[in-house]
Amino acid sequence: MALDANLDIVKERASSCPGNHRVLWVTMPGKDADTETHREVTDILDRLSDAIAHGDAARVLGEFAAGEDVVMFGSEEAETAYGHEQLAALWERVLSRGQRYRWQWSEQNVARRGAVAWLSTTATVTLEESGAMRDIPYRLTLVLVREAERWAIVLYHGSEPAAPW
């Protein structure tokens, strides 16, 4: 795997996780993605996935930071939110469509610098609607801050990769 030399990556470790998840753990100078941080940040994915699968907007919103500086860009054009009021409205809209979403994460890259951590991951989202299911490739980047002894999302950026031109 080619890694960007500008990142000065000093250690890369891949491991297998339950459910055939592949985890790429990257540690960079000054970005101490220790085991505990990695676990705490990836646990957010599990809680977020479970809340979304159960249509629980309150639990989804509970994973975001308390301030009004939270931002979300979803995979659809209209899925943009700045602050908690817009974020709550966006998740209520998404979770009331009558669709069910299930995530299978395939890579989870975590890095940290002090009280800021970030995660990038790929996934397959299984979308269920009216008994029909389809799989959609998905990418997610989160930026998190440490607040009140927990990691909280301040930026959520999701996308569905487009087919080649």
PENOR-V583228 format. One record per backbone hydrogen bond with DSSP energy under -1.0 kcal/mol. NH is the residue of the N-H (numbers start at 0). CO is the residue of the C=O. Records with the same first field share a line. If there is no record, write none. Layout:
# PENOR-V583228
NH: CO / CO
This chain:
# PENOR-V583228
6: 3
7: 4
9: 26
10: 26
12: 24
14: 22
16: 20
22: 14
24: 12
26: 10
27: 30
30: 27
32: 30
33: 31
37: 33
38: 34
39: 35
40: 36
41: 37
42: 38
45: 41
46: 42
47: 43
48: 44
49: 45
50: 46
51: 47
52: 48
53: 49
54: 51
55: 50
56: 54
59: 55
60: 56
61: 57
62: 59
63: 60
64: 152
70: 153
71: 80
72: 155
73: 78
78: 75
79: 77
80: 71
82: 69
86: 82
87: 83
88: 84
89: 85
90: 86
91: 87
92: 88
93: 89
94: 90
96: 93
99: 127
101: 125
103: 123
105: 121
106: 121
108: 119
110: 117
112: 115
115: 112
116: 143
117: 110
118: 141
119: 108
120: 139
122: 137
123: 103
124: 135
125: 101
126: 133
127: 99
128: 131
131: 128
133: 126
135: 124
137: 122
138: 158
139: 120
140: 156
141: 118
142: 154
143: 116
144: 151
145: 114
146: 149
149: 146
151: 144
152: 62
153: 142
154: 142
155: 70
156: 140
157: 72
158: 138
